[in-house]
């Protein structure tokens, strides 16, 4: 009978993690909770453990568990921009990514023998980065690679009528089991396709795979919302689609501020002047630039050099490409406190530079 470890009520969670890791180190199978249902875990270096894991749910491919950022994991190969972007934004979370053998050549020498044989036989390897804190903690604490086997289709782990319970040495439990299964996405180069729809929707995957462009100012009520609204309008016109379709066409346009009041609307003057240029800011609500948003962004386009310096002082380094909206022309001054003519001049400058940027993005 499996040793049951209660994650939710553990007085010393570190001891719980240590017991789980030591069981894996010795070649035992354990179950772990994840955000998309339970998994059985095994030490990928122990060939017998890997074989027993696959026997638990025949026909279900095991996934290599990842705890590091995608660009820091030794088990993930270098990926093209589209694939790296999708993985970075979906992890940690309920998405399993399948990479074909052709993508894994660079890391083939460092894969454990059991995984090397799997890739050679099956032609792919699955990867999963759990968001559940218990599963994350186990993967982070282990100094060896761990394989996950999904159990969503087999019923509750504690149910002795399925084949799972008899194979487990340890069962980490954390309350009611979450719904699953995780979505599975196959990545080939910069292209991806959903092989199995799970708890993460195709719309969420589409948004995650788009190019994220964040316009940045101070309060996110004047300059950056005008840039966001005008950019959406002009980009939709250039692509011949509606604004709501931009994500499907590969663009997620946002704006944010470094010093915002939560949920502020756009300045009335900003709403008026961009309306005259065909854009709509009526529904805008201010958003603060966070470390999470910055990590997700591909481009951050600031209104002034001071915004960029402030950003780098808070969050350096950042993977996003940083630039000034007006480029060599320098800073775009804040129109707040000025009259309608000041806002009109600001909007026209933004519109001109947005047109320039859109041509650069769409002509590449």
Secondary structure, DSSP 8 states (H G I E B T S, - for coil): --EEEESTT-S-HHHHHHHHHHHHHTT-EEEE--TTS-EEEEETT-HHHHHHHHHHTTT---EEE--S-TTT-TTS----HHHHHHHHHH-SSSEEEEEEGGGSGGGGGGS-HHHHHHHHHHSEEEEE---SHHHHHHHHH-SS-EEEEE-GGG--TT-TTSSSGGGEEEEEE-SS------EEEEEETTEEEEEE--SS-HHHHHHHHSEEEEEEESSSSSHHHHHHHHHHHHHHHHHTS-GGGTTTTTEEEEEEESS--TT----HHHHHHHHHTT---TT----B--HHHHHH-SEEEESSHHHHHHHHHHH-S-SSEEEETTGGG------TTS-HHHHHHHHHHHHHHHHHHHHHHHH-
